[in-house]
Amino acid sequence: MDALAPLLVAIGAMPALGIAAWYMRAAADPLAHRIALHWALIALSMFVGAAGLYWAGNDQSRVAAVAILMVVAVNALAVSMILQMRRRDRGR
């Protein structure tokens, strides 16, 4: 049962990896490539978070630290991606 949460997080990262691959092959636009990179980094941070959760095991303080770090990394990457898309819309 200790591996269930990391497994679910790793499975949850698969759509982000699929979106990254879709963006990378779908468009030749440099912005699309940057968005694909952001999605790939989101998936990578989730995979690393899943490995960290597996490492943490039953230690609640480690689980909390890994979960907080993963949430901060994923949200920072998402905000960065949104800001890049908004800059593109403004014509910068």
N, C-alpha and C positions, 0 to 999 in steps of 0.2 A: 504493500500500500504506500510505501515511502516514495515509490517512483511514479505514482499516478499524477501528482501535480506537475512535476517536470515534464512528463509525457504530454499532458494537456497543453502546457505552454509551448512546447516544441511543435505540436500539431497546430496550434494557433498561429505560429510563425509561418506556416506553409503558404497561406494566402498572400502574405506580404511578399514572399519570395516569388510567387507566381505573378503578382502585379509588377514587380521589378522586371521580371523577364518579359512580360507583355509590353511594358513601356520601352524597354531597350530595343526590341525588334520592331515595334510598331511605327516609330517615328524617327526621322533623321534630324529632328530639331535638337539643338544643344540643351534646351530646357528640359526636353523629355529625357535626355540622358542623365541630367542632374536629378530629376525626379526619380528615375530608376535607381540611381545610386542611393538616394535617401531611403527608398523602399527596401533596398538590399541591406542597408545598414540597420534599419528597423528590424528586419528579420534576423540579422546577425545578433543584435542586442537581445532579442528574445531567445535565440538559441543559447547564447552565453548565460542569460538569466535562467534558462531551464537547467543548464549544467550546474549553475550555482545553487539552484534549489535542490538538485540531487545531492550536491556536496554538503549542503546544510543539514540534510537529514531531518532529525527530530528536534534540533536545537532551534527554539523559537526566535532567539535573538538573531541568529544567522539568517534564518528564513526571512525575518522582517527586514534585515539589512539588504539582502539580495533583492527582495521584492521592491523595496523603495528605490534602489539603484536602477533596477530595470524599468520601473515606471518613469523615473526622471529621464533616463536615456531615451526611451521611446517617445515621450512627450516632447523633449527638446528637439529630436529629429523631426517630429511631425510639425512643430511650430516653425522650424527652419524651412521645411518644405513649403508650408503655406506662405511664409513671407517671400520666398523666391517666386512663387506663382503670382502673388500680388504685385511684386515688382515688375514682373513681365506684363501684367495687365495695364500697369501705369505707363509702360513704354520706356522704362529705364534700361 
